[in-house]
Amino acid sequence: MNYFILIIFAIIIIAFLVFFIRTNKRDEEKYEEEIKMDYRKPKERIKDIDIDEPMH
């Protein structure tokens, strides 16, 4: 009788671990995609002024 309870308990724990690992992997991929899209994009550089050009 005890083995039956232990087997059910072990199956529940294994199912929980598989669920937890799959959910964590999915969230990690979503988080990495958010990070890739969230970085600051460089602003357009202001044209460099040549030294030879006089400033008016």
N, C-alpha and C positions, 0 to 999 in steps of 0.2 A: 504493500500500500504506500509506503514512503517513497519508493522509487517512482511510482506513478505521479505523485505530487512534485517530486524533484524534476522529472522530465517535463512536466507542464510548465513549471517555473523556469527551467532552462530555455524552453522554446520561447516563452514570453520575453525573457531577457535578450535572447538572440534576435528576435523580431524587433525589439526596441532599439538595439544597437544598429541593426541594418537600416531601420528608419532614420535614426539619428545621423548616421554617416551619410546617407543619400541626401537628406535635407541640408546638412552642412555643406556638402559638395556643391549642391545647386545654389545655395546662398553665396558661397565663395565665388562661383563663376559670375553671378549677378553683381556682386560687390566689385569684382575686378573690372567688369564692363563699365560700371558707374565711374570708377576711378579713371579709366581710360578716357571717358567722355567729359570728365569734370576738370581736367587740367586747364590752366589758363593759357589761352591761345596768345601767341606773341602779337603785340600791336604792330601795325605797319611802321616800319622805321621811317623816321623823318629823313628826307633827303639830306645827304651830307653836303655841306657847303664847301666848294673848292676854295682853297686859299687864294687862288688867283682872282676869284670873282670879288669885285668890290661890293661892300654892303651898303645899300642906300636906304 
